[in-house]
Amino acid sequence: MPRPLLIAAALVAPLALHAAAPAQQGGARIDRLDPALDVLIAPGTAVERVATGFSFTEGPLWHEGRLWFSDVSGDVLRAMDASGRVEELIPNAGGLANPPAGKSIGPNGLVSDRDGSVLMAQMGARRIVRVGADRRITPVIADYRGKRLNSPNDLVFAADGALWFTDPPFGLYNGMDRDPAKQLPYNAVFRFAGGTLTPVITDLKLPNGIGFSPDGRTLYVTDYGPPGTIYAYKVGRDGALSGRRVLIAFPAGGAGGADGLKVDRRGNVWATGPGGIRVISPAGKVLGQIVLPEVAANLAFAGDGHTLYITGSTSVYRLKTTVAGVLPRYAR
């Protein structure tokens, strides 16, 4: 039976896993690089550390009133309510029978599907699976033309209902691209529609975060790096891509890489990268940066879109936003 792991913030105790008071005191800050950021994040907004004590958190998804998130090296899928109380949903969530300790073989990206289930990327098992209401796992996509996927990472549904996902080699823990188990000749961005899987981008080194503009006409994909780049593509009929441009090339230096991203309703991109989370205009101007005392891997808008959760290395953080974020197509 699932068990609660963390206690609420009002009951902070010196445990290995605990909820915490606002982390503004612990090194988190918001750097305002352009006055336009004030329209998105109100001056004086605090960054809270809501829960901590994990191995490496990823794949945040607000689902049915709680934040679902992955622990990549801990190999666990968890859910957390707004008070910081955490429940273990699925142990050994990466899908390997005998997972090597400390490797990137756990679950990763999560997205709600139209039937209320959740699709989850399993890095170890190298596939995308469906997590039902009973938490049973059903395989959905595991190979392309008979060759196993590398290690699905992040997922998003387009406006037309097609599923897009990135497939870097991070879960191939014996050397990534050099791992003998690697079967595909590239690290692709895939589109799955009408039962057909298509590699739509095959020339990125380490495709990672993925998202669409509010009107669905622009696709954003991060190439992890180092130091990392976010590319923007025009999206045409049936997912045809054209007009690739660099939205931002991250500067060298700083911990972390170009990882997860989300988009707000004004079209700004919120992206993790070396040194923190950049808030980037559709034209590629950095408006501000959210800096944490640890590496930020991914982020997700929650509730009515005015709450942003950030998954750091060992912790989950939260802040309020004035602008609303774009929620997943089938959010519940």
MIKOL-580916 format. One record per residue (C-alpha): z, x, y; residue in one letter. Coordinates in steps of 0.05 Angstrom, whole numbers, plus 32768, in hexadecimal, padded with zeros to 4 digits. Example, Ala and Ser with C-alpha at 12.3 -4.5 7.8 and 13.67 -1.06 7.14 Angstrom:
BEGIN
809C80F67FA6a;808F81117FEBs;
END
This chain:
BEGIN
800080008000m;7FEF801D8045p;802A8037806Br;8037804180B6p;8037808A80C9l;8049808C8112l;807E806B813Ei;807380498180a;8076807081C0a;80B9805181D4a;80D8806F8195l;80C280B7819Bv;80E480E6816Aa;80DA812F8156p;80AF81208119l;806F81428102a;804A8101810Fl;805F80D9814Ch;804880B38188a;805180D481CBa;805E80C98214a;802580D18247p;80068116823Ea;7FFA81238288q;803881508281q;801981768246g;7FDA818F8267g;7FAB81538267a;7F88814882A9r;7F4C812782CAi;7F21815582F5d;7EFB812E832Ar;7EBB81538339l;7E98811B835Fd;7EB380DF8387p;7E8A80B1835Aa;7EBE80BD8323l;7EF08092834Ad;7EC68055833Bv;7ECC806482F0l;7F13807E82EBi;7F45806A8320a;7F6980A38344p;7FAE80AE8326g;7F99809782E0t;7FC480B782AAa;7FAC80D38268v;7FDC80C08230e;7FE580E181EEr;7FEF80A481C1v;7FF880C4817Da;7FF8810A8161t;800481348122g;7FBF81308102f;7F8F816580E9s;7F4F8156810Ff;7F4281118129t;7EFB80F48131e;7ED080B5812Dg;7EFA80858158p;7EE7803B8154l;7F0D7FFF8172w;7F0C7FCC813Ah;7F327F8A8137e;7F677F9F8168g;7F747FE5814Fr;7F55802A8156l;7F3880428115w;7F2F808D8112f;7F2080C480E1s;7F47810380D0d;7F0E813180BCv;7F34816B809Es;7F6E813E8089g;7F3E81128061d;7F5D80D08077v;7F468091809Cl;7F7C807380C8r;7F86803A80F9a;7FB480398136m;7FCB7FFE8160d;7FD4800181ACa;801E801481A5s;800C8053817Eg;8021803A8139r;7FF280598105v;7FE0803F80C0e;7FBC80668089e;7F80803C8074l;7F5C80688041i;7F7380AB8025p;7F3E80DB800An;7F0E80B78039a;7EDA80EF8037g;7EC780DA7FF1g;7ED0811C7FCBl;7EF8811A7F8Ba;7F18815F7F96n;7F11816E7FE0p;7F1D81B57FF7p;7F5981B98025a;7F4C81C2806Fg;7F0081B9806Dk;7ED681878094s;7ECC81598059i;7EF1811A806Fg;7ED780DB8091p;7EB680DF80D6n;7E8E80AD80FEg;7E9E806280FAl;7E7980258113v;7E827FDA810Bs;7E4C7FB480E5d;7E347F6D80F1r;7E5C7F5180B6d;7E9E7F6C80D0g;7EA17FA880A1s;7EA27FF080BAv;7E6E802580A9l;7E8D806A80A0m;7E6E80AF809Ba;7E8A80D58060q;7E81811F806Dm;7E9681368028g;7E6E81048000a;7E34810C8030r;7E2680C38039r;7E3380848062i;7E5F804F8042v;7E77800A8052r;7EC17FFC8059v;7ECF7FB38049g;7F097F878060a;7F2C7F9A801Fd;7F1F7FE48030r;7EF27FED7FF4r;7EBA801F7FFEi;7E71800F7FEEt;7E3A80447FF6p;7E0380328029v;7DD880708036i;7DDE80B2800Fa;7D9880D1800Cd;7D5480D5802Cy;7D1980D37FFBr;7D4580EB7FC3g;7D6681247FEAk;7DAF811F7FFCr;7DC481188044l;7DE681548063n;7E268137807Fs;7E2180F780A9p;7E4980FE80E9n;7E4280C8811Ed;7E268081811Dl;7E0C804C814Dv;7DE7800B814Af;7DAD80008179a;7D9F7FBF819Da;7D6C7FAC8167d;7D9F7FB48130g;7D857FF68115a;7DBA80298100l;7DB3806F811Dw;7DDB80AA8104f;7DDF80F6810At;7DDF812280CCd;7DF6816A80DBp;7E0F819980A4p;7E58819D80B8f;7E6F817F8075g;7E4981B4804El;7E8681E2804Ey;7E65821C8028n;7E3E82348064g;7E2181F48083m;7DD682018088d;7DDE823B8057r;7E0382108024d;7DDC820E7FE2p;7DEB81C47FDEa;7DC281B5801Ck;7D83818F8008q;7D6181798049l;7D3A81AC8071p;7D56819380B4y;7D93817480D5n;7D77813180EBa;7D8680F58114v;7D7580BA80E7f;7D63807180F5r;7D70803D80BFf;7D4D7FFA80C8a;7D327FC68098g;7D4A7FEF805Dg;7D21802C8072t;7D41806E8086l;7D18809980B7t;7D2880DE80D3p;7D1680D4811Dv;7D3081178138i;7D2B8156810Et;7D2B81908140d;7D7481928155l;7DA281C88139k;7DE3819F8132l;7DD981568147p;7E1C81368151n;7E2E80FF8183g;7DFF80C5818Ei;7DFB808881BCg;7DCD805A81E3f;7DC88048822Ds;7DDF8001823Dp;7D977FE8823Ed;7D87800B81FDg;7D4C8031821Br;7D6C80768218t;7D89809981DCl;7DBC80D181E6y;7DC8810681B0v;7DF4814381B4t;7DE181858194d;7E2481A58185y;7E1281EC8199g;7E33821A81ADp;7E34820E81E7p;7E1281CA81DBg;7DE1819A81FBt;7DD9814F8204i;7D91813781FFy;7D7680F58219a;7D3A80D281F9y;7D118096820Ek;7D15806081D8v;7CD6803881C9g;7CC280028198r;7CDF80098151d;7D0980448167g;7CCF8072817Da;7CEA80AA81A8l;7CC880D081E1s;7CD680F68221g;7D0F8122820Ar;7D3781408244r;7D788166824Bv;7DAF813A8267l;7DE081748269i;7DE481BB824Da;7E2E81CB8245f;7E45820D8264p;7E5A82448234a;7EA5824D822Bg;7EDD821D821Cg;7EF5820381DAa;7ECD81CF81B4g;7E8381BD81B2g;7E54818581C5a;7E70814F8198d;7E7A810381A2g;7E6180D881DBl;7E66809181F4k;7E44806C822Ev;7E61803E8263d;7E417FFF827Fr;7E28802482BCr;7E028054828Fg;7E2F80908296n;7E3980BC8258v;7E7F80D08244w;7E78810D8217a;7EA6813F81F6t;7E92818781FFg;7EAE81CE820Ap;7EEC81C78235g;7EF2817B8234g;7ED08138823Fi;7E9981368274r;7E8880F58298v;7E3D80FC82A6i;7E0F80D082D0s;7DCD80B882B1p;7DAC80ED82DDa;7DD5812482BDg;7E09813082F4k;7E4F814082DDv;7E7E81118303l;7EBF812982E4g;7EE1814682A8q;7F1C8130827Ei;7F41816E8265v;7F71816B822Bl;7FA1819F8210p;7F7781A181D0e;7F2E819981BBv;7F12815281C4a;7EE2813D818Ca;7ECF80F5819Bn;7EE080B781C3l;7EDA806B81C2a;7EE1803281F3f;7F107FFC81DBa;7F267FB581E7g;7F007F988222d;7EE07FDC822Eg;7F127FF48263h;7F3B80208234t;7F218063821Cl;7F3D808481DEy;7F3080CE81D1i;7F3980F1818Et;7F5281388198g;7F5F816D8164s;7FA48154814Ft;7FAE8119817Ds;7F9380D78198v;7F9280CE81E4y;7F8680918210r;7F7680818259l;7F6280448281k;7F1D804082A0t;7F05801682DAt;7EBF801382BEv;7EB57FF0827Ba;7E9880168242g;7E607FFE8215v;7E807FE481D5l;7E5F7FE98191p;7E2A7FB48185r;7E537F91814Fy;7E987F9F816Ca;7ED17F748155r;
END
